[in-house]
């Protein structure tokens, strides 16, 4: 269909009040999968436009909206977080939209990997306010992953081969949109920085699959402050004190979920995933569950997090979605403005 709708046939929860959900972009089946954070069996599917190829999903917290990057139709689809109604479809002038990330400046940054540009969208105006052409890209490289805080955006460059030390990270100002700095890192790098007061620390984290390295990087200077060895390091997300990293190369899921203490990169725990090829990862708002996409197997799994030490309960890990050919890709915690404010109030009132 040319319009978007929600399908509650999969034991979907009530629509009409905000429910904290994990959103998954099912890239090949062309759907948005919404899983209730607390009641995992309550799931909804957003039926996207024809030929949709959803890549990544962002929660525009301050406007209570969800942005889905549709590579197939070269557009951003905008939904209300409460009623799940489609609010807009924003056509994009670049080619090859891939990764995207939101910050609390009401900015959504988007990578366009076919023409080496970045787009900055104002999520209040729902309009592109800046197109950035990435300068000095080495031959054979292309932009890939992206993360952003209120001050900086960081984009990765993939080399001709994902093996070895052939990746780069470029830092941009979110105010001037100018490049500030760049560093070389391991191949096939992916990045995460705190967009929304999630962590107690303030670092840029990098997972470089090509060298099986995780980096802790100064957000201002891009100085590498520490590293950890993680085989096949790929997807990553942080909670208040811990960093979670997937080994995407693990075909059976054994020893494929890593937990690293942010303040001590020698404190590393490793756990089994329920199935192989864990790709992207996200924690829910309560930081008591870790959700993982497995793109090849077409599945989403979840693991309970121990609040005391960040460990995962692998024995009770569970497959909560599996569908051949769906290719669950990007994953995001959908946070409402009220939920974000409540979490911020809790943090400011506690000893940190």
Secondary structure by P-SEA (a helix, b strand, c coil): ccbbbbbccccccccccccbbbbbcccccbbbbbbccccccbbbbbbccccccccbbbbcccccbbbbbbccccbbbbbbcccccccbbbbbccccccbbbbccccbbbbbbccccbbbbbccccccccccccccccccccccccccccccbbbbbbbccccccccbbbbbbbccccccccccccccccccccccccccccbbbbbbbccccbbbbcccccccccbbbbbcccccccccccbbbbbccccccccccbbbbccccccbbbbbbccccccccccccccccbbbbbbccccbbbbbbbccccccccccccccccccccccccbbbbbbcaaaaaaaaaaaaaccc
